[in-house]
Amino acid sequence: MNSIDAASLLTLWHDFDAREMLLRRIVADRLAARPIPVVPDHVVATYFFAFRTQTLAHAVEEISYHATSGIKHPPQGSLLEACSARAAGVDAFDASGRIGLLHVAFPLKMMRHPDGTLTSCDLLHTLAGAIIFDFYENQDARLIAITMPDDVLKTFPGPAHGPIGARKLAGFALDQPAFGTILKPTAGITPDDVERLVGDIAGSQLLMFIKEDEDLYPDLDYSPVRARTERALAAIERVRGSRGGLGLIFAPHITAAPHQILELAEACVDAGATGLMFSETYAGGTVRMVREAFRGRDVEPLIYGHNAGMGVKSHAIWREVIDLLARLDGIDFRQTGPVRPGAPMIRPWGDEWEASEHALTRPLPGIKPTMITRAGALDQGNIVLNLQDIEARGITPNVLFLAGSAINTIKGADGKPDPKIGLDAMLEAIEIHRSGSLAGVSIDDHLGALYALATRRGLTALTTALKQRYPGQLS
């Protein structure tokens, strides 16, 4: 076997995240100085390009040729010209003119449906096609923003409920922290198991939302999703009296091929499900398909648009663009990431995280916000940090906290998972937050201060959970 030389290893160890952080900061500075232009009757796509030989200015002609009309010099005033992309702005980063930002205006004339609508599939098919990402000439390419006229935005359905509607459906007040959890184990379970797992946690008034995991397939001979849904709802019904009048949204997992997903969705909704959970990363357009299929029903299902696998797209299309389109298509819940000390567990984080949460909740004409779902190593050790953050930002109504393992895998004295301990530990952490005892404690010192306080106050569930979540880090 040949050894790998130092230069090759250095290339292989290239830090994508560090480069993306730098790129985001540069782009933010440039766009603050020269904002994205508005072009009437056009969708404007903003790209970062690094070309091998051609200039940014010359690239527009190539993009127009390959992504729109297929003609380089359309006759003036013709339909061909009306269906051809054109330059909307160039911001070269250096004298070569080959690296920088390029704004391209794509005419609505070439893509808008007879009823005036557009879909995310239409947009990405044109704005993120081969000429952008597949041509060797493009040493690097990012689709970093999509802007469109308000009258186009209003044609998208957007979330059926959004955070306010979800809270209303479940009876949760706007200032009440909303929590959810994920069934664990995540695969290899039957409808009997689902009923038992839901029954163990559904009585807690902390929870507004329970979902299945993306690894639990919907179409299994030993665990069909309709049967799972029926059993889960039966378990919820049995504990309804202990929930103090609060509702509980259950979202079964229905990710499947497009030709299966509507049938699975119908089966779950017919069984009584008020939510549906599925991933659209590898089955584009399914959010809009499901959203449209249930529009007009007395109670439309809430859609948890899981973003599993989004990283394969976000290396080329910035996450906030993907999240914006998913919001426009109709998702009610979308996972971001929690505030936590040290390195993040999952993306998004940093500026990307800020941009993603902004895209999900910023005001849009005729479109409800999507409920931010902070998940991915969210636990009792960082929930106070997250509660402090959303209160400081004034976004408490827009956030759902989703804790899976931190609730369902905390073990009792017998060594077996006991979700009651996990739930009680979360409630104890919330009470510490409400007391204000950790206000002003730095993020790096937070965990130690939390554990010390929990120990002094005799909060056994919280100390148990923290020791299991952070082995070897507490004393």
BATI-230170 format. One record per atom (N, C-alpha, C): x, y, z; residue in three letters. Coordinates in steps of 0.02 Angstrom, whole numbers, plus 50000, padded with zeros to 5 digits. Layout:
BATI-230170
XYZAla...
end
This chain:
BATI-230170
500424994050000Met500005000050000Met500445006250000Met500295010849955Asn500685016949951Asn500545021550010Asn501075024850035Ser500975029650089Ser500685036150060Ser500355039850102Ile500045046150081Ile500515051850100Ile500675055950051Asp501155061350063Asp500825066850105Asp501245071150135Ala501015076250181Ala500545081250147Ala500695083050086Ala500265087950050Ala499565085050039Ala499545078650021Ser498895075550010Ser498495075050075Ser498835073250128Leu498495072850193Leu498225079650214Leu498615084950202Leu498385091650219Leu497745093350181Leu497715091550118Thr497115092750078Thr496525088750105Thr496645082450123Leu496105078250149Leu495845080750216Leu496275084050255Trp496075086650320Trp495765093550315Trp495615095850256His495325102450246His494705103350291His494685108750328Asp494145110050375Asp493585113850340Asp493075110250318Phe492515113350283Phe492165118450327Phe492065116850390Asp491695121250435Asp492055127950445Asp492715127650453Ala493095133850463Ala493035138350401Ala493075135350343Arg493005139250281Arg492305142250275Arg491795138350293Glu491115140750289Glu490985146550337Glu491285146150396Met491215151650444Met491505158050416Met492095157450386Leu492415163250356Leu491995165950298Leu491755161550256Leu491355163550198Leu490725167150221Leu490395164450273Arg489785167650297Arg489925174750323Arg490465175650358Arg490625182250384Arg490775187150328Arg491125184850278Ile491275189250221Ile490635191050183Ile490225186050171Val489605187250135Val489155191950173Val489105191050239Ala488685195550279Ala488925202750274Ala489585203750276Asp489865210550270Asp489715213550201Asp489795209450149Arg489685211950081Arg488955213650068Arg488505209350092Leu487795210550079Leu487535216350122Leu487845217450180Ala487645223250220Ala487815229750183Ala488375229650147Ala488585235550110Ala488215236150043Ala488075230550012Arg487735230549947Arg487195225149949Arg486595226849972Pro486055221949980Pro485855218649915Pro485525212949922Ile485275209249864Ile484775213649827Ile484855214549762Pro484395218949724Pro483705215749717Pro483205220049709Val482525217949696Val482385218949622Val482155213749589Val481995214149517Val481275212149508Val480835216749489Pro480115215149481Pro480015209349432Pro479535205049449Asp479345199349407Asp479905194249398Asp480375194249444His480925189449441His481055186549511His481315180549513Val481615177749573Val482365178949568Val482655181849620Val483375183249619Val483735178049661Val484205174549629Ala484625169749664Ala485315172849674Ala485555172449735Thr486215175049751Thr486695169249763Thr487245169349727Tyr487735163949729Tyr488415166549752Tyr488795162149784Phe489515163049790Phe489835158449740Phe490275161149699Phe490635157249649Phe491385158349655Phe491755153149641Ala492475153649628Ala492585149849562Ala492725153449508Phe492805150349443Phe493535149049428Phe493655143949388Arg494345142349368Arg494615147249317Arg494205149049268Thr494465153449215Thr494005159249199Thr493355158349201Gln492895163649179Gln492755168649234Gln492505174349216Thr492335179549264Thr491615178949286Thr491465182049342Leu490785182149367Leu490305185249316Leu490525190649286Ala490095194149238Ala489935189749178Ala490425185849155His490305181549097His489865175549115His489865173549179Ala489505167549199Ala488755168249190Ala488495174249195Val487765175149189Val487515172649122Val487885174049069Glu487675171749003Glu487645164148999Glu488135160949031Glu488135153649032Glu487555150849074Glu487425154049131Ile486875151849173Ile486215152649137Ile486125158349105Ser485505159549068Ser485415154449012Ser485945152848978Tyr485915148148922Tyr485715141148947Tyr486045138849000His485945131949021His485345131049068His485145136249104Ala484615135449154Ala483955138449133Ala483955142649080Thr483325145649060Thr483175144248986Thr483285149148942Ser483015148548874Ser483425144348825Ser484065143048842Gly484485139148796Gly484685143048734Gly484685149648739Ile484905153848683Ile485295159748713Ile485855161548681Lys486295166548710Lys486115173648691Lys485795174648636His485615181448616His484885181448592His484415180948638Pro483705180648618Pro483485187248586Pro483045187048537Pro482805193148505Pro482465197848555Pro482625204148551Gln482345209048597Gln481585209148593Gln481265209048650Gly480535209348654Gly480195202648642Gly480565197348632Ser480275190748616Ser480105186948680Ser479715181548671Leu479575177148727Leu480205173848752Leu480665172348706Leu481315169548726Leu481675174248774Leu481675180648758Glu482005185448802Glu481655185748870Glu480985185448868Ala480605185748930Ala480715179648974Ala480975174148945Cys481105168048982Cys481855166748991Cys482255171948986Ser482975171348994Ser483205174949057Ser483655171649095Ala483925174849155Ala484385180549136Ala484485185249182Arg484935190749170Arg485295192749233Arg485825196449226Ala486225198649283Ala485825203649324Ala485895202949391Ala485585207749437Ala486115211149480Ala486735209049475Gly487265212149514Gly487865207549521Gly488465210649523Val489085206949530Val489505210249584Val489785206349629Asp490235208849680Asp490855204449682Asp491355206349643Ala491985202549640Ala492405203849702Ala492705198649728Phe493105199349788Phe493825201449774Phe494055200449711Asp494735202549694Asp494765204949622Asp495365206849601Ala495445209749534Ala495345204749478Ala495395198249493Ser495305193349441Ser494585193149415Ser494105195049458Gly493405194849440Gly493115187849438Gly493495182949464Arg493265176049459Arg492975173249525Arg493035177149579Ile492785174849643Ile492375180349675Ile491785178549701Gly491355183549732Gly490625181649729Gly490205186649736Leu489485185649736Leu489185187549669Leu488695183549649Leu488345184749586Leu487595184349598Leu487245189649580His486515189649585His486225188549516His485815183449509Val485515181849444Val484755182149451Val484445185949405Ala483715186649404Ala483405181649356Ala482995177149383Phe482655172049344Phe481925174249333Phe481695174649271Pro481025177349258Pro480475172649280Pro479975175549313Leu479395171649332Leu479025168949271Leu479115172349215Lys478775170449153Lys478925163249134Lys479525160849150Met479735154249128Met479535148649176Met479295150549236Met479185145249286Met478515145449322Met478165150949319Arg477565151549358Arg476985147649326Arg476615144049368His476055140049344His475465144449323His474995141749284Pro474425145849261Pro474025149049318Pro474015145749377Asp473655148749434Asp474075153649473Asp474685155049449Gly475115159949481Gly475575157249534Gly475565150649546Thr475955147749601Thr476645145449578Thr477065144349628Leu477715141149619Leu477795135949674Leu478265131349664Thr478435126549717Thr479185126749729Thr479395123949784Ser480115123549798Ser480465119249745Ser480115114249719Cys480415110049667Cys480555114249604Cys480075118449586Asp480185122849528Asp480805127149538Asp480855130149596Leu481405134749609Leu482085131249609Leu482135125749645Leu482785122349649Leu482965119149583Leu482475116749546His482615113749480His482965118749435His482775125049440Thr483065130249397Thr483655133749429Thr483595135549492Leu484105139649525Leu484695135549551Leu484615128949555Ala485155124749581Ala485285118949533Ala485275120449469Gly485355115249418Gly486085113649402Gly486165110149348Ala486835107649329Ala487335113249318Ala487125118749287Ile487585124049272Ile487885127149336Ile487545126349391Ile487785129149454Ile488265124249489Ile488075117949494Phe488445113349537Phe488815107649501Phe488675106649437Asp488975100849404Asp489525102549355Asp489615108849337Phe490115110649287Phe490805111249320Phe491295108249288Tyr491975108149315Tyr492265115249321Tyr492055119649277Glu492305126549279Glu492165129849347Glu491625127749379Asn491435130749443Asn491825127349499Asn492395130149515Gln492825127249567Gln492455126749633Gln492045131749647Asp491615131649706Asp490985135449690Asp490425133249720Ala489785136649709Ala489345135549770Ala489005140849789Arg488505140549843Arg487895144649822Arg487305141849832Leu486695145749826Leu486555148349896Leu486625154949906Ile486605157549974Ile485955161249991Ile485575163049941Ala484945166549955Ala484475166149895Ala483825166149910Ile483305166749859Ile482825172149882Ile482715177049840Thr482215182249855Thr481705182349799Thr481075183649818Met480545183649769Met480015188849787Met479615191149740Pro479115196149755Pro478595193649806Pro478315198249844Asp477825196349895Asp477225192649866Asp477005194649806Asp476425191349778Asp476565184049761Asp477195182349750Val477385175349740Val477415171649807Val477715174849857Leu477745171749923Leu477045169849948Leu476565174149936Lys475895173049962Lys475545167149929Lys475805164649874Thr475485158949841Thr475685152349875Thr476215152349915Phe476415146249950Phe475935145050009Phe475815138750027Pro475355137450082Pro475635139250150Pro476285138150160Gly476575139250226Gly476305134250276Gly476515134850339Pro476265130150391Pro475515130750401Pro475195125150412Ala474475125350427Ala474355128250496Ala474815127150542His474715129250611His475255134150635His475895132250625Gly476435136250653Gly476435135750729Gly476885139350762Pro476945138750835Pro476325140750873Pro476005146150853Ile475405148350889Ile474845143350882Ile474755140850820Gly474235135850809Gly474365129350845Gly475005127250847Ala475175121150883Ala475025121850957Ala475205127550985Arg475075128751056Arg474315128851070Arg473945132051025Lys473225132351034Lys472915125351031Lys473155121250985Leu472895114450978Leu473015110451041Leu473595111551072Ala473775107651132Ala473585111251197Ala473355117451192Gly473165121051253Gly473745123951292Gly474315124851259Phe474905127651293Phe474915135251285Phe475015138751341Ala475045146051340Ala475665148451302Ala475635154651279Leu476185157351239Leu476835157951278Leu476785158951344Asp477395159651384Asp477585153151419Asp477255147651402Gln477375141251434Gln477905137351394Gln478465135351426Pro478955131451389Pro478635125051360Pro478745123951297Ala478455118151262Ala478995112951251Ala478855106851271Phe479335101451265Phe479045095751224Phe479495092051193Gly479315086051158Gly479835080751171Gly479685074551151Thr480175069251158Thr480105064351100Thr480595059951095Ile480655055151041Ile480635048151072Ile480265043751043Leu480235036951070Leu480905033451064Leu481115030451119Lys481725026451121Lys481545019851153Lys481755014051127Pro482165012951067Pro481845015751004Pro482275016650953Thr482045019950892Thr481865015150837Thr482095009150839Ala481935004150787Ala481874997350821Ala481594992650783Gly481504985950812Gly480964985650865Gly480454990050858Ile479914990050906Ile479244988850871Ile478774986150908Thr478114984250882Thr477584989250906Thr476974988750881Pro476444992950908Pro476344992250983Pro476434986151009Asp476404985251082Asp476924989351118Asp477534989351090Asp478074993251120Asp477925000751117Asp477665002951060Val477495010051053Val476975012151105Val476475007951114Glu475955009451164Glu476255010051234Glu476705005451250Arg477015005551316Arg477455011651324Arg477865013251273Leu478325018851278Leu477945025451283Leu477415026151244Val477015032351248Val476665032751315Val476395027051339Gly476055027051403Gly476495029051461Gly477145027551456Asp477615029151509Asp477735036651516Asp477605040551463Ile477785047651464Ile477205052351452Ile476655049851424Ala476115054251401Ala475765057951456Ala475805055551518Gly475465058951573Gly475805065251596Gly476425066451574Ser476785072251597Ser476535078651564Ser476355083551606Gln476125089951580Gln476685094151550Gln477305091851557Leu477865095151524Leu477815094651449Leu477545088951425Leu477575087351353Leu476985090051314Leu477145093051258Met476635095151209Met476655090751148Met477205086951139Phe477335083751075Phe477725077251086Phe477515071951054Ile477895065651052Ile477955063450980Ile478545061450960Lys478625059050892Lys479015052450892Lys478905048750838Glu479315042850826Glu479985045150796Glu480455040650794Asp481115042250766Asp481125040650691Asp481585044050657Glu481625043050584Glu481885036050565Glu482165032450614Asp482415025750599Asp481875020350607Asp481285022350627Leu480725017650633Leu480315018050568Leu480415013250525Tyr480085013550459Tyr479335012650465Tyr478955015750421Pro478225015450429Pro477895009150400Pro478215005950352Asp477885000450316Asp478244993850332Asp478134991350393Leu478454985250416Leu477924980050433Leu478054973850415Asp477544968750427Asp477414967750502Asp477924968750544Tyr477854967750616Tyr477684974250653Tyr477674979950616Ser477554986350650Ser477264991450602Ser476674990350574Pro476374995150528Pro476205001650563Pro476295007150529Val476235013650561Val475525015250584Val475025012750549Arg474345014050572Arg474215010750640Arg474445004550646Ala474345001050710Ala474735004550765Ala475335006950750Arg475725010650800Arg475345016950822Arg475065020350773Thr474695026550788Thr474095025150832Thr473715020050815Glu473125018350855Glu473305016650927Glu473845012950935Arg474045010951002Arg474325016851041Arg474695021251008Ala474955027151042Ala474385031651065Ala473895032751023Leu473335037051041Leu472915033951097Leu472875027351098Ala472525024051152Ala472885025351219Ala473535025051217Ala473925026351278Ala473835033551301Ala473825038251254Ile473715045251271Ile473025046351301Ile472535043051273Glu471845043751297Glu471785041351370Glu472145036051387Arg472095033351455Arg472355038251508Arg472825042551489Val473115047051539Val472845054251531Val472345055051489Arg472105061851475Arg471915065551539Arg471615061951586Gly471395065251648Gly471955067951691Gly472565065451681Ser473135067751721Ser473505073551689Ser473265075951632Arg473635081151595Arg473375088251608Arg472925088951655Gly472695095551673Gly472365099351616Gly472045095751571Gly471705098951515Gly472135100351455Gly472775098651459Leu473235099851403Leu473175094251352Leu473225096051289Gly473245091051236Gly473955088551224Gly474015083551182Leu474665080651166Leu474685078551093Leu475145081351056Ile475205079850984Ile475655073750976Ile475405068750939Phe475815062850923Phe475945062850848Phe476585062150829Ala476765062250759Ala477105055750740Ala476745051150707Pro477055045050683Pro477515046550624Pro477995042150613His478495043050560His478255039750495His478225043750441Ile477965041150378Ile478435042150319Ile479075043450332Thr479545044350276Thr479525038050232Thr479425039150168Ala479395033650120Ala479495036650050Ala479485032350000Ala479505034749931Ala478865038649917Ala478905043549870Pro478315047749857Pro477685043849840Pro477755038149806His477145034549788His476815031149847His477155030849905Gln476875027749965Gln476645032750017Gln476935038650016Ile476885042950075Ile476175045550087Ile475795046950035Leu475115049450046Leu474665044050077Leu474745037950054Glu474345032450083Glu474505031550157Glu475155032050174Leu475345031350244Leu475085037250285Leu475115043250257Ala474865049150292Ala474115048550304Ala473755046550253Glu473025045650260Glu472865040550314Glu473225035050316Ala473095029850365Ala473185032550436Ala473715036550446Cys473855039250513Cys473335044450533Cys473165048950488Val472665054050503Val471985050950515Val471805045950475Asp471175042450486Asp471155038950554Asp471745036850577Ala471785033650643Ala471755038750700Ala471795045250683Gly471735050450734Gly472355054550747Gly472885053350710Ala473515057150721Ala473405064450705Ala473645068850749Thr473615076050737Thr474265078750709Thr474775074450705Gly475415076450676Gly475685070950631Gly476135072950587Leu476485068250543Leu477215070250542Leu477655065350546Met478365066750547Met478705063150489Met479045067050446Phe479415063950391Phe479965068550366Phe480445065450331Ser481015069050305Ser480925070050230Ser481075076150206Glu481005077450135Glu481675077650098Glu482225076850134Thr482885077650102Thr482965073150041Thr482765066850046Tyr482855062249991Tyr482215060849953Tyr481705064649967Ala481065063949931Ala480775070849921Ala481095074749878Gly480915081749869Gly480185082649849Gly479885087849878Gly479195089449861Gly478665086249904Gly478865081649949Thr478365078049987Thr478025082450039Thr478365087450066Val478035091950113Val477445095350079Val477575098250021Arg477035101749985Arg476485096849966Arg476665090849946Met476175085849927Met475705084149985Met475995082850043Val475585081150102Val475185087250125Val475515093050124Arg475155099150145Arg474535100350102Arg474615099650037Glu474055100849991Glu473515095449999Glu473715089350013Ala473235083850018Ala472745084750076Ala472965088250129Phe472535088850188Phe472275095950198Phe472395100450150Arg472135107250156Arg471375107150156Arg471095111150201Gly470365111650204Gly470025106950252Gly470405102250281Arg470095097850330Arg469955101650394Arg469495099050434Asp469315102450497Asp469925103550540Asp470345098450547Val470975099050583Val471515096150538Val471925100550510Glu472455098250466Glu473045095750509Glu473375090350490Pro473925087850531Pro474515092550531Pro474825093150590Leu475445096950595Leu475995092850562Leu476435096150526Ile476975092650491Ile477645094150525Ile477955088850550Tyr478635089350575Tyr479105087750516Tyr479405092850487Gly479845091950429Gly480545090250451Gly480665083950464His481325081950490His481855083350437His482435085850460Asn482955087750413Asn483535082850412Asn483395076550428Ala483915071450425Ala484235071250355Ala484885071550353Gly485245071250289Gly485305077950254Gly485085083350287Met485115089850254Met485835091850237Met486315089150273Gly487015090850260Gly487235089450189Gly486925084650156Val487115083150087Val486915088950041Val486405092650061Lys486195098450022Lys486545104850046Lys486625105550112Ser486865111950139Ser487605113050125Ser487965108150099His488645109350075His488635113650013His488065113949979Ala488025117849917Ala487485123249921Ala486945121849955Ile486395126649963Ile486365128450037Ile486425134750052Trp486445136650122Trp485805134550157Trp485905132350219Arg485365129250258Arg484755133750263Arg484865140250270Glu484285144650278Glu483865144950215Glu484155143650157Val483775143250095Val483335137050096Val483625131450116Ile483245125150120Ile482685125750171Ile482845128750229Asp482335129550281Asp481785134250260Asp481965139550225Leu481455144250200Leu480965140650153Leu481235136750107Leu480805133250059Leu480365128050094Leu480645124650144Ala480245119850182Ala479685123350220Ala479845129250247Arg479315133150281Arg478775135150231Arg478965137550173Leu478475139650124Leu478045133750102Leu478345127850097Asp477965121950076Asp477475119550130Asp477605121250194Gly477095119550243Gly477315116050307Gly477965115950324Ile478155112650387Ile477955116850447Ile477725113550499Asp477555116950562Asp478125116650612Asp478545111450609Phe479105110650655Phe479745109350615Phe480305112450636Arg480945111150603Arg481505111250655Arg481915106150654Gln482465105550702Gln483025110350685Gln483275113750737Thr483895117550731Thr484395114250779Thr484655117750827Gly485125114850874Gly485095118750939Gly485285115550995Pro485255118951059Pro485865123151074Pro485785128051118Val486345131551147Val486685126751195Val487335125951188Arg487705121551233Arg488435123551233Arg488795122251288Pro489505123951289Pro489925119351245Pro490495121751224Gly490955117651185Gly490735116851113Gly491015111851081Ala490875110551010Ala490155108151002Ala489835110050947Pro489145107650936Pro489145100150921Pro488575097050933Met488495089950915Met488305089350841Met487825093550821Ile487585093150753Ile487545100250724Ile487505100650658Arg487365107050627Arg486615108250628Arg486375114550627Pro486765120550617Pro487075123150682Pro487565127550675Trp487845130950733Trp488145137550710Trp488295141950758Gly488595148350741Gly488135152550698Gly488435155850648Asp488045160250604Asp487525156450565Asp487685150250548Glu487195146150511Glu486575144950554Glu486675143650617Trp486135142550664Trp485695148650670Trp486015154450677Glu485635160750680Glu485215161750617Glu485535160650560Ala485195161750496Ala484615156850487Ala484695150750509Ser484165145750502Ser483565147550545Ser483675149350608Glu483115151150651Glu482765157450626Glu483155162050597His482865168150569His482415166450509His482655161950466Ala482265160050407Ala481615156750426Ala481615153050480Leu481015149450501Leu480485153850534Leu480695159650560Thr480235163650600Thr480155170850578Thr480565173350532Arg480515180450514Arg479845181750481Arg479595187850487Pro478945189450457Pro478955188650381Pro478455185250354Leu478365184450282Leu477635185650266Leu477485189250213Pro476785190750197Pro476375184450183Pro475855183450224Gly475395177950213Gly475645171150235Gly476235170850267Ile476535164450286Ile476655164250361Ile476395159150394Lys476505158350466Lys477225156250479Lys477485157650538Pro478155155150555Pro478145147650566Pro478725144650564Thr478815137650582Thr479065137350654Thr478845132450692Met479065131750761Met479775128950763Met480235132850789Ile480925130650797Ile480935124850846Ile481265119450828Thr481315113650871Thr482045112550888Thr482235114550948Arg482935113850969Arg483045106750995Arg483475103150960Ala483585096150975Ala484295094250956Ala484505088350978Gly485185086050964Gly485625087351024Gly485615082751073Ala485975083451136Ala485685088851180Ala485055090551171Leu484705094851219Leu484575090651281Leu484755093251339Asp484655089251400Asp484605093851461Asp484585090651519Gln484505094351581Gln485115098851596Gln485685097151566Gly486285101051577Gly486315107451539Gly485915108051485Asn485925114351447Asn485235117451437Asn484715114551465Ile484055117351454Ile483995124351484Ile484325125751540Val484295132451570Val484605137551522Val485165135751490Leu485475140151441Leu484995141751384Leu484625136751362Asn484155137751307Asn483555141851328Asn483315140751388Leu482755144851413Leu482975152151420Leu483575153251445Gln483835160051451Gln483885163251381Gln484115159351333Asp484215161951265Asp483555164051233Asp483055159751236Ile482425161451201Ile482065167151235Ile482135167651301Glu481825173251336Glu482175179751318Glu482835179551314Ala483215185551295Ala483045187751224Ala482915183051180Arg482745184551111Arg482005186151101Arg481595184651152Gly480875185851146Gly480525181051099Gly480775174851096Ile480485170051048Ile480185163851083Ile480035164451147Thr479765158651184Thr479185155351149Thr478685159051123Pro478125155751090Pro478325151651029Pro478895153150998Asn479085150050935Asn479525143950942Asn479655141751004Val480155136451014Val479855130351048Val480035124551022Leu479895118051053Leu480555114951072Leu480625112551133Phe481225109051155Phe481105101551148Phe481535098251110Leu481435091151097Leu482015087251127Leu481865083451178Ala482365079451214Ala482175072051209Ala482605068151178Gly482465061051171Gly482815056951224Gly483465055751215Ser483835051551262Ser483855054551332Ser483845061251336Ala483875064551402Ala483265063051444Ala482725060851412Ile482125058951449Ile482055051351453Ile482125048051396Asn481925041051391Asn482475035951406Asn483095038151415Thr483625033251429Thr483945034251497Thr483705038951537Ile483965039751605Ile483765033651646Ile484255030651680Lys484135024451715Lys484005025551789Lys483575021251816Gly483435021351887Gly483925017051926Gly483795016151990Ala484245012252033Ala484305005052011Ala483805002551975Asp483814995551951Asp484204994851886Asp484475000351860Gly484865000051799Gly484455000051736Gly483795000851742Lys483355000851683Lys483135008051667Lys483025009451602Pro482795016251584Pro482135017851619Pro482105023951647Asp481505026251681Asp481355033351659Asp480915034251610Pro480795040951584Pro480515045751636Pro480215043151689Lys479955047651741Lys480535051551773Lys481095048251782Ile481675051751811Ile481905057251763Ile481935055651698Gly482135060651649Gly481675066551647Gly481015065251651Leu480525070651650Leu480565074751714Leu480625071451771Asp480685075151835Asp481315079351836Asp481855076551808Ala482485080351806Ala482425086651764Ala482055086151709Met481945091951667Met481525097151704Met481015094851739Leu480605099451778Leu481005102951832Leu481455099251865Glu481875102251917Glu482345107451887Glu482615106051828Ala483045110951795Ala482655117251777Ala482035116351754Ile481615122151737Ile481485126351799Ile481365123151856Glu481245126951918Glu481865130851939Glu482455127951928Ile483075131751942Ile483115137851897Ile482935136951835His482935142751789His482455148151814His481855146151833Arg481365150951855Arg481575154651918Arg481985151351959Ser482225154552020Ser482735159952007Ser483035159851947Gly483535164751930Gly484215163551962Gly484305157751993Ser484925156352030Ser485545156051986Ser485455154451922Leu486035153751878Leu486095159651829Leu485715164851840Ala485765170651797Ala486465173651804Ala486765175151747Gly487425178051747Gly488005173151749Gly487855166751760Val488385161651758Val488595160551686Val489245160351672Ser489485159651603Ser489305152751576Ser489295152251511Ile489115145951479Ile489615140451496Ile490255142251504Asp490755137251520Asp490705134751592Asp490455139051636Asp490405137151707Asp489715134451725Asp489265134351676His488555133051691His488445125951718His488735120951687Leu488595114051707Leu488815112751779Leu489405114951797Gly489655113951865Gly489215117451916Gly489015123651899Ala488595127451945Ala487905124251952Ala487635121651898Leu486985118351899Leu487015112151943Leu487525108051934Tyr487585101851972Tyr487675103352047Tyr488075108352062Ala488185110152132Ala487535112552164Ala487155116552128Leu486525119052154Leu486025113452163Leu485985108952114Ala485525103252119Ala485705098752179Ala486345097952190Thr486575093852247Thr486385097152313Thr486495103652319Arg486325107252381Arg485585106952396Arg485185107252344Arg484455107352353Arg484145100452357Arg484555095252350Gly484305088452355Gly483865086452297Gly484005089052237Leu483605087452178Leu483885080952148Leu483625075352173Thr483925068952156Thr483835066952083Thr483265068552054Ala483155066851984Ala483655070651940Ala483745077051954Leu484205081051914Leu484925078851922Leu485135077551983Thr485825075351993Thr485935068451960Thr485435064151963Thr485485057551930Thr485575058351855Thr485155062551825Ala485185063551753Ala485845066751732Ala486075071651769Leu486705075051751Leu487295070351755Leu487315066151807Lys487875061351812Lys487875056351755Lys487275054451731Gln487255049751675Gln487395053151609Gln487195059351601Arg487315062951539Arg488025065551533Arg488345066851590Tyr489025069751589Tyr489495065651633Tyr489595059351616Pro490025055151659Pro490745057751661Pro491025058051721Gly491715060251729Gly491815067751726Gly491285071651715Gln491355078851710Gln491125082651771Gln490835079051820Leu490545082351878Leu490875079951942Leu490895084351990Ser491195082352055Ser490825086052111Ser
end
